[in-house]
Each structure stands twice: as structure tokens, then as C-alpha cells.
Amino acid sequence: MNYIKKKFTNFMNISLKILFLMIILGSIGMSFLSLIKLSFKNIIYLIISSLILFLICSLIGYFICKLLKKGYSDKVILLIILLLAFSLRLLYILLIDVKPFSDFEIIYNCGQKFAYGDYSVFKGTSYIARFPHLTILTLYFGMIIKVFPDALLVIKLINIILSTINVYIIYLISIELYGNKKESIIISFIACVFPAFIFYNSVICSENLAMTFFLGSIYIFILVIKNKKGSLWILVSGLLLSIGNLFRMVGIVIIIAYISYLIIYYQNRKSITISILLIVSFLIPLGTTNTILLRLNITEYSLWHGREPAVWTSALKGTNIKAIGMWNNEDSQVAEKYNFNYDKVESACKSIIKERLTSTPLYELIGFYIVKFIGQWSSGDFSGAYWSTGEISILNSRFTLSIVLFFYSQMLYIILMMCIYKRLFHVKQYLYNKLINLLYIIFCGFGMLYLITEQQPRYGYIISWVFILMYQLPVRQTTD
């Protein structure tokens, strides 16, 4: 490994040690904060119910490990895990039937209007016109509503199928990363029972659709890097990423991560060709889809350039110290204040952001961004329990199902983070298994994105699989 690679890898490793320590401490802190408003009796109920869920999960894991030790076929065990994954997700959506609310209700209602031939939801100052990155999701809802009587159930069933596929793709990626099928079985089991992967199947969010394509793209990318597929297969990787990006427009972060990895770790002429093919295969589907929608007069604005400068209004919220960089009424009204005039809203956002960053003491800014980072990544369910239950009450208005599921998720998440943190000290592993650094670069890319823009734990869900793949680093590493 040359000097630049080694220096960059060491720098990233040190940075991740600091970042993951903050996540662990933040996750522990958030667990205790969830208890504050509860009575002592409810705290006991919460701990007992969470421990029961944890015990069930542990027993299933123990059963899987026993099968491995007894020499059962990896394919048989993987099939059991996939069937379990499907069953858990199906059981969850059948037991907890919550209708869409908040932003998801708005998007779903827009999909209903589109299904009945009303294109006004994509034009003027409507919600989708202001945030056109939600256009494809709205069209998707509309088409399902038009075909199926119980559209919500169909959407959730599709979520389950894709989520189960995600478990399988994570298994395939882990084999390429670590070259150990038994370790990959364990990783696939973690993906099977990972709380956010179960909870979000009840939520009609774009991440459920985009994640499968993102994971597929990463798997193909790794195969090309390892010379198991020809360079032209990178077109498939770029295409899959572009499709996922149409549903959740954060694919640019992964493209930058790919190219960064190629520049730092691949370093040959072939990397230039791969980078160009990636960019082309990513941009063409995006541009083609956008052109078709405009020419059919379905949309009024480009998918990346709506009535409102969404990037700047998001960044504006992201610099609001009082709101910890989250959604707030003050910043959300800026667009309306300037009557959705794109240039005026953008100019106002830039001015306010500049004033906040230059007038706030440096120590306060540093503290703000540390708290913001912790807030983004310290929720073990990525707010999945809340969005999938709608605050369903169990015993009283304060003791809700989402609190039980959140606390249980925190227990698993803290253990997972501690395992990842421990592995960061295995020097030979992170220095010589270069592919692991692709995961680190992707995570750091999203970490930086959410430091700049509005933060919500839900936004981290799209990249939550990266923690599962970081979990187990075998002692013997390849030098691919």
C-alpha cells in the first residue's frame, strides 16, 4: 500500500473512531432521555418488554449459530433467514396498520390525484412542485392506486419483498468484502432482524424503494473492482444507482464515494474509464426521465430544480442552532415569505446562512455540529418506530408502542456500534482490506451531507445498511 493510501486510510480510521464514539455515547444518552417523561412503573414495563424482545432475537440468533456449528448447508441457513425476514416484516405490517401521516400523507394524497388524472400536484406552488425530487414516488403511488383497490397494502407488500431482497444482497456484498460465507450468514441475520429494516416496511417512504437499487449498484461495483465482472458492467451499477436516485435523490453521494475510492485505491487508467461510464450511466436515465415528464406535460419543473430552491432551504434549516438543524417553522416560512420566487428565496437563504455562520462564536458552532451529528446518527431505529406506529398508545398517552420499540432498537444498535468500534482498532484489517474503506467513504459522505442540510434520524435510514456490513471484520483479510 503506497504512502497516500496509507495516510488517507489512517486518517479515516482515526476520524471514524471519534465519530463512532460520539454515536455510542449519543445512543446511550438518547436511551435515557426516552425514560424521562415516564413514571417508574412504566419504566419497568418498558425495560421488561424490551428485554423480552431482545431475548427472542438472541434465541433466534443462537439457533442460527447452532445450525452453522452443526455443518448445515449455508444455502439452507440463508433460506431460513430469508423466510424469517419475510415473515417478520409481514407480521409487522399486519399487526400494526397505521395510515400515512405528515409528509407521507401529503405525498400519498398527491398520488391519488395523479391516479385520477389531476396533474396540478406537480405544478405551481404545490408540495411536489416545490420538492420535485418526490415526483417519481408520487407517480409510483398513483399507478398502484389506479390498479389496486387496497393500494396501501400492496405498497407495503412490495416494501416487504424489497426488504427481503436487501437481506440477500447484503449477504452477497459481505461475501465479496470478507470472503467468508459463515461470517456473511451472521451479517445477513443481523440484516434480517435489524429494527429499522422491519419497522419501515409499514411506512410508504421512498427509501424502501431506493435502498434495493443502491445495494445492487454497490454489489456490481465491487464485482467490477475485483475483476469478477468486465468494466462494462459498471454501466449496470450506474443504472441501478440512477433508478434508486429517482426515488431518493442522494445517489450523487454514492457516485462521489465510488470515484473517490477509485482515485485513492484503484489508481490506474482503467479507473478513469470506469468513472466516466459511472457518471454517464447515472445521468442518462435521470435526464431521460426528466425530459419525458416535461414533454408529457406531467411536470412543470425539472426533478432537481423545483419551484423552491430545496437545497438552500434545507441548508437553511440545517444551520438553525435553536432547532438543532431540524425542521422548524421559522425557516420553513422563508419560501412563502418571498412568494416562492426562486431567486429571492435562494438569496435570502444564503444571506441568513452566512449571518448565522459568521456571527455565531466558533465554540458554539463546533458544539452545534457535534450535537447535530449525534442527533442524526444516534437513533437506533432511525425513527422507524415512530413513523410506523403513529404513536400507538399501550397503557396511556405517554407509554406508546413506539417508545417500547425505540428502546429495544437502542439496545441492539448500541451493541452493534460497540462491535464496529472495537473492530476499528484491528489495524491490519482496515489497512489491507481496501474494500472496507468504500463503506467508510460512503458513510462519511452521508455524514457530511446531513451536517450541511436539515437533519432527521429518518434520513439516515437510506444508508443504515452500511453499519450492518461494517459489523464483522474477519481476522484474515484479502488484498483486493
SERO-602299 format. One line per 2 residues: number of its first residue (from 1); their letters; for each residue z, y, x of C-alpha. Coordinates in steps of 0.02 Angstrom, whole numbers, plus 50000, padded with zeros to 5 digits. Layout:
REM SERO-602299
NUM = A = Z/Y/X ~ ...
//
This chain:
REM SERO-602299
1 = MN = 50000/50000/50000 ~ 49946/50165/50076
3 = YI = 50055/50319/50102 ~ 50003/50413/49944
5 = KK = 50027/50262/49831 ~ 50197/50226/49903
7 = KF = 50257/50406/49892 ~ 50197/50426/49713
9 = TN = 50273/50259/49661 ~ 50441/50303/49740
11 = FM = 50440/50475/49658 ~ 50403/50398/49488
13 = NI = 50537/50266/49511 ~ 50670/50397/49553
15 = SL = 50615/50503/49405 ~ 50624/50355/49287
17 = KI = 50798/50310/49347 ~ 50856/50484/49297
19 = LF = 50760/50483/49132 ~ 50818/50310/49078
21 = LM = 50998/50350/49122 ~ 50985/50501/49005
23 = II = 50911/50391/48869 ~ 51052/50263/48886
25 = LG = 51188/50395/48880 ~ 51099/50484/48738
27 = SI = 51081/50322/48639 ~ 51267/50286/48658
29 = GM = 51307/50464/48605 ~ 51194/50453/48451
31 = SF = 51279/50290/48402 ~ 51448/50376/48398
33 = LS = 51378/50529/48309 ~ 51320/50417/48166
35 = LI = 51502/50372/48134 ~ 51570/50549/48121
37 = KL = 51547/50577/47934 ~ 51605/50402/47886
39 = SF = 51778/50351/47831 ~ 51873/50223/47935
41 = KN = 51839/50091/47802 ~ 51652/50125/47807
43 = II = 51651/50121/47997 ~ 51725/49945/47991
45 = YL = 51592/49894/47863 ~ 51457/49969/47974
47 = II = 51514/49881/48133 ~ 51535/49713/48046
49 = SS = 51366/49719/47959 ~ 51279/49774/48120
51 = LI = 51362/49634/48218 ~ 51306/49507/48088
53 = LF = 51125/49566/48106 ~ 51144/49562/48296
55 = LI = 51218/49386/48289 ~ 51073/49322/48182
57 = CS = 50949/49398/48304 ~ 51041/49322/48453
59 = LI = 51044/49149/48372 ~ 50856/49155/48343
61 = GY = 50833/49208/48524 ~ 50945/49066/48582
63 = FI = 50840/48943/48481 ~ 50680/49008/48563
65 = CK = 50758/48990/48737 ~ 50811/48812/48697
67 = LL = 50633/48768/48649 ~ 50573/48838/48814
69 = KK = 50701/48737/48912 ~ 50654/48578/48820
71 = GY = 50475/48599/48877 ~ 50392/48634/48711
73 = SD = 50214/48699/48722 ~ 50200/48887/48748
75 = KV = 50069/48892/48610 ~ 50186/48807/48486
77 = IL = 50329/48927/48527 ~ 50213/49077/48518
79 = LI = 50151/49018/48347 ~ 50333/49004/48288
81 = IL = 50365/49182/48349 ~ 50210/49249/48262
83 = LL = 50256/49162/48099 ~ 50432/49231/48115
85 = AF = 50363/49405/48148 ~ 50254/49398/47993
87 = SL = 50396/49328/47886 ~ 50524/49460/47941
89 = RL = 50402/49601/47905 ~ 50350/49530/47737
91 = LY = 50532/49503/47686 ~ 50574/49681/47734
93 = IL = 50439/49764/47629 ~ 50478/49652/47480
95 = LI = 50664/49685/47485 ~ 50651/49871/47521
97 = DV = 50520/49950/47411 ~ 50529/50137/47443
99 = KP = 50393/50255/47387 ~ 50317/50378/47512
101 = FS = 50410/50542/47529 ~ 50399/50704/47628
103 = DF = 50236/50721/47728 ~ 50183/50544/47688
105 = EI = 50189/50579/47502 ~ 50077/50731/47526
107 = IY = 49950/50631/47627 ~ 49952/50488/47502
109 = NC = 49925/50608/47357 ~ 49779/50686/47451
111 = GQ = 49709/50511/47471 ~ 49721/50487/47282
113 = KF = 49623/50647/47252 ~ 49489/50592/47375
115 = AY = 49478/50423/47285 ~ 49434/50517/47126
117 = GD = 49302/50624/47211 ~ 49405/50780/47247
119 = YS = 49362/50841/47423 ~ 49460/51003/47407
121 = VF = 49605/50922/47501 ~ 49502/50937/47661
123 = KG = 49454/51119/47638 ~ 49526/51294/47633
125 = TS = 49711/51305/47673 ~ 49758/51134/47604
127 = YI = 49877/51024/47703 ~ 49740/50911/47775
129 = AR = 49628/51061/47816 ~ 49772/51137/47914
131 = FP = 49805/50971/48003 ~ 49633/50885/48006
133 = HL = 49696/50750/48127 ~ 49763/50670/47966
135 = TI = 49589/50661/47890 ~ 49548/50480/47935
137 = LT = 49718/50420/47874 ~ 49688/50511/47709
139 = LY = 49514/50434/47691 ~ 49589/50263/47728
141 = FG = 49719/50284/47591 ~ 49585/50347/47471
143 = MI = 49472/50196/47497 ~ 49615/50073/47469
145 = IK = 49673/50168/47314 ~ 49494/50161/47246
147 = VF = 49481/49972/47268 ~ 49656/49902/47236
149 = PD = 49770/49931/47084 ~ 49929/49918/47191
151 = AL = 49869/50017/47341 ~ 50041/50041/47419
153 = LV = 50073/49854/47428 ~ 49902/49825/47506
155 = IK = 49933/49962/47636 ~ 50100/49883/47681
157 = LI = 50023/49708/47692 ~ 49891/49774/47811
159 = NI = 50032/49852/47912 ~ 50115/49680/47923
161 = IL = 49956/49595/47983 ~ 49925/49727/48116
163 = ST = 50108/49724/48171 ~ 50099/49535/48193
165 = IN = 49939/49555/48294 ~ 50032/49682/48402
167 = VY = 50159/49548/48447 ~ 50017/49435/48505
169 = II = 49930/49573/48606 ~ 50096/49617/48689
171 = YL = 50110/49433/48738 ~ 49935/49439/48815
173 = IS = 49970/49601/48909 ~ 50133/49534/48978
175 = IE = 50043/49380/49047 ~ 49924/49495/49141
177 = LY = 50068/49603/49203 ~ 50185/49465/49261
179 = GN = 50083/49304/49268 ~ 50223/49204/49187
181 = KK = 50200/49127/49014 ~ 50384/49091/48987
183 = ES = 50431/49270/49025 ~ 50290/49326/48909
185 = II = 50362/49217/48770 ~ 50528/49309/48788
187 = IS = 50440/49477/48784 ~ 50342/49427/48628
189 = FI = 50506/49376/48544 ~ 50579/49548/48582
191 = AC = 50423/49625/48503 ~ 50447/49508/48354
193 = VF = 50624/49570/48316 ~ 50610/49748/48383
195 = PA = 50683/49851/48238 ~ 50552/49990/48234
197 = FI = 50413/49860/48228 ~ 50491/49790/48069
199 = FY = 50551/49949/47981 ~ 50390/50048/47997
201 = NS = 50289/49918/47901 ~ 50361/49997/47743
203 = VI = 50302/50170/47799 ~ 50123/50225/47769
205 = CS = 50107/50313/47936 ~ 49956/50322/48050
207 = EN = 50049/50242/48196 ~ 50042/50072/48110
209 = LA = 49853/50077/48118 ~ 49830/50162/48286
211 = MT = 49951/50053/48386 ~ 49847/49895/48372
213 = FF = 49693/49982/48440 ~ 49793/50066/48580
215 = LG = 49866/49899/48634 ~ 49695/49816/48626
217 = SI = 49624/49955/48734 ~ 49761/49934/48864
219 = YI = 49736/49745/48869 ~ 49548/49762/48901
221 = FI = 49580/49899/49030 ~ 49698/49784/49126
223 = LV = 49572/49641/49121 ~ 49438/49755/49196
225 = IK = 49558/49817/49331 ~ 49600/49637/49376
227 = NK = 49413/49595/49384 ~ 49431/49469/49242
229 = KG = 49302/49568/49144 ~ 49150/49664/49203
231 = SL = 49151/49853/49216 ~ 49050/49873/49056
233 = WI = 49198/49801/48959 ~ 49282/49968/48991
235 = LV = 49169/50033/48852 ~ 49263/49918/48733
237 = SG = 49428/49986/48798 ~ 49371/50164/48770
239 = LL = 49302/50123/48597 ~ 49464/50040/48541
241 = LS = 49563/50188/48606 ~ 49447/50308/48514
243 = IG = 49469/50214/48349 ~ 49657/50220/48369
245 = NL = 49645/50403/48412 ~ 49555/50439/48248
247 = FR = 49713/50382/48158 ~ 49841/50456/48279
249 = MV = 49767/50588/48392 ~ 49867/50559/48550
251 = GI = 49739/50447/48635 ~ 49700/50583/48761
253 = VI = 49869/50547/48842 ~ 49819/50366/48874
255 = II = 49647/50418/48938 ~ 49732/50535/49064
257 = AY = 49850/50392/49111 ~ 49702/50275/49140
259 = IS = 49612/50399/49252 ~ 49772/50445/49345
261 = YL = 49804/50261/49379 ~ 49626/50236/49441
263 = II = 49637/50387/49557 ~ 49806/50339/49630
265 = YY = 49799/50148/49636 ~ 49617/50094/49623
267 = QN = 49537/50218/49744 ~ 49356/50159/49759
269 = RK = 49185/50208/49696 ~ 49200/50089/49551
271 = SI = 49344/50193/49483 ~ 49227/50342/49460
273 = TI = 49107/50236/49357 ~ 49250/50165/49253
275 = SI = 49321/50339/49221 ~ 49153/50407/49162
277 = LL = 49125/50257/49048 ~ 49300/50276/48977
279 = IV = 49275/50460/48936 ~ 49103/50432/48858
281 = SF = 49158/50284/48752 ~ 49311/50382/48695
283 = LI = 49219/50543/48649 ~ 49061/50475/48565
285 = PL = 49150/50389/48416 ~ 49259/50543/48393
287 = GT = 49111/50662/48395 ~ 49002/50549/48286
289 = TN = 49137/50528/48153 ~ 49171/50714/48152
291 = TI = 48985/50756/48132 ~ 48961/50632/47989
293 = LL = 49110/50701/47892 ~ 49049/50879/47913
295 = RL = 48869/50841/47863 ~ 48925/50744/47710
297 = NI = 49025/50899/47662 ~ 49184/50797/47652
299 = TE = 49274/50905/47779 ~ 49262/51090/47819
301 = YS = 49338/51088/47993 ~ 49323/50979/48147
303 = LW = 49451/50840/48166 ~ 49525/50928/48318
305 = HG = 49510/51108/48257 ~ 49579/51142/48084
307 = RE = 49618/51299/47985 ~ 49781/51313/48081
309 = PA = 49797/51302/48272 ~ 49906/51147/48257
311 = VW = 49930/51126/48445 ~ 50004/51300/48459
313 = TS = 50110/51292/48300 ~ 50179/51126/48362
315 = AL = 50215/51200/48533 ~ 50299/51347/48446
317 = KG = 50419/51230/48356 ~ 50442/51138/48520
319 = TN = 50514/51295/48603 ~ 50639/51335/48465
321 = IK = 50806/51312/48551 ~ 50910/51330/48393
323 = AI = 50812/51189/48311 ~ 50814/51082/48470
325 = GM = 50625/51088/48470 ~ 50612/51005/48300
327 = WN = 50530/51061/48138 ~ 50607/51220/48071
329 = NE = 50570/51337/47928 ~ 50559/51493/48038
331 = DS = 50415/51431/48145 ~ 50327/51338/48005
333 = QV = 50301/51502/47910 ~ 50207/51589/48051
335 = AE = 50037/51523/47993 ~ 50071/51579/47815
337 = KY = 50131/51749/47876 ~ 49960/51784/47953
339 = NF = 49868/51710/47803 ~ 49809/51561/47907
341 = NY = 49697/51672/48014 ~ 49667/51554/48160
343 = DK = 49656/51684/48298 ~ 49803/51788/48235
345 = VE = 49914/51635/48215 ~ 49868/51571/48389
347 = SA = 49902/51742/48465 ~ 50069/51756/48376
349 = CK = 50122/51582/48433 ~ 50078/51619/48614
351 = SI = 50173/51783/48608 ~ 50331/51705/48534
353 = IK = 50324/51558/48655 ~ 50306/51674/48804
355 = ER = 50450/51782/48744 ~ 50563/51630/48720
357 = LT = 50524/51556/48891 ~ 50540/51719/48987
359 = ST = 50694/51791/48900 ~ 50799/51632/48899
361 = PL = 50910/51604/49053 ~ 50846/51465/49165
363 = YE = 51003/51359/49148 ~ 50989/51369/48958
365 = LI = 50806/51317/48963 ~ 50844/51168/49076
367 = GF = 50986/51116/48960 ~ 50873/51135/48809
369 = YI = 50736/51024/48879 ~ 50861/50891/48934
371 = VK = 50935/50886/48758 ~ 50760/50887/48683
373 = FI = 50707/50738/48791 ~ 50864/50642/48745
375 = GQ = 50839/50681/48561 ~ 50661/50617/48568
377 = WS = 50695/50450/48652 ~ 50875/50402/48608
379 = SG = 50845/50340/48431 ~ 50831/50151/48443
381 = DF = 50735/50134/48280 ~ 50629/50291/48310
383 = SG = 50690/50348/48137 ~ 50610/50194/48060
385 = AY = 50766/50151/47959 ~ 50768/50322/47877
387 = WS = 50582/50330/47839 ~ 50578/50152/47770
389 = TG = 50734/50160/47660 ~ 50735/50339/47597
391 = EI = 50923/50344/47621 ~ 50958/50200/47500
393 = SI = 51145/50201/47467 ~ 51252/50044/47482
395 = LN = 51431/50091/47443 ~ 51425/50278/47420
397 = SR = 51316/50429/47459 ~ 51369/50431/47642
399 = FT = 51360/50246/47680 ~ 51174/50210/47671
401 = LS = 51065/50064/47719 ~ 50977/50173/47848
403 = IV = 51143/50201/47938 ~ 51176/50014/47948
405 = LF = 51000/49978/48012 ~ 51008/50126/48132
407 = FY = 51173/50070/48209 ~ 51108/49892/48228
409 = SQ = 50949/49960/48309 ~ 51052/50062/48431
411 = ML = 51143/49906/48490 ~ 50979/49817/48530
413 = YI = 50900/49973/48603 ~ 51044/50011/48721
415 = IL = 51040/49832/48787 ~ 50851/49844/48811
417 = MM = 50864/50011/48902 ~ 51002/49945/49016
419 = CI = 50893/49795/49063 ~ 50746/49910/49103
421 = YK = 50860/50025/49204 ~ 50928/49879/49305
423 = RL = 50752/49820/49346 ~ 50705/49992/49414
425 = FH = 50814/49951/49565 ~ 50709/49798/49611
427 = VK = 50611/49888/49746 ~ 50483/49753/49787
429 = QY = 50435/49734/49605 ~ 50387/49913/49567
431 = LY = 50305/49938/49738 ~ 50192/49786/49736
433 = NK = 50153/49756/49553 ~ 50041/49908/49534
435 = LI = 50002/49874/49351 ~ 50183/49910/49304
437 = NL = 50151/50087/49359 ~ 50019/50105/49222
439 = LY = 50160/50083/49095 ~ 50266/50211/49187
441 = II = 50123/50337/49191 ~ 50090/50314/49004
443 = FC = 50274/50339/48962 ~ 50287/50493/49073
445 = GF = 50130/50563/48992 ~ 50204/50549/48818
447 = GM = 50371/50614/48883 ~ 50285/50772/48944
449 = LY = 50185/50791/48783 ~ 50340/50788/48675
451 = LI = 50432/50908/48790 ~ 50293/51034/48756
453 = TE = 50265/51003/48571 ~ 50378/50977/48420
455 = QQ = 50495/50831/48445 ~ 50537/50698/48316
457 = PR = 50601/50523/48354 ~ 50460/50456/48244
459 = YG = 50330/50524/48364 ~ 50393/50405/48498
461 = YI = 50356/50254/48388 ~ 50172/50252/48439
463 = IS = 50223/50215/48619 ~ 50382/50113/48587
465 = WV = 50295/49952/48641 ~ 50299/50016/48821
467 = FI = 50487/49983/48828 ~ 50463/49802/48774
469 = LM = 50334/49774/48911 ~ 50450/49853/49040
471 = YQ = 50591/49736/48992 ~ 50566/49588/49106
473 = LP = 50503/49603/49284 ~ 50498/49431/49367
475 = VR = 50554/49417/49548 ~ 50384/49358/49607
477 = QT = 50251/49489/49583 ~ 50065/49489/49607
479 = TD = 49975/49622/49705 ~ 49838/49652/49576
//
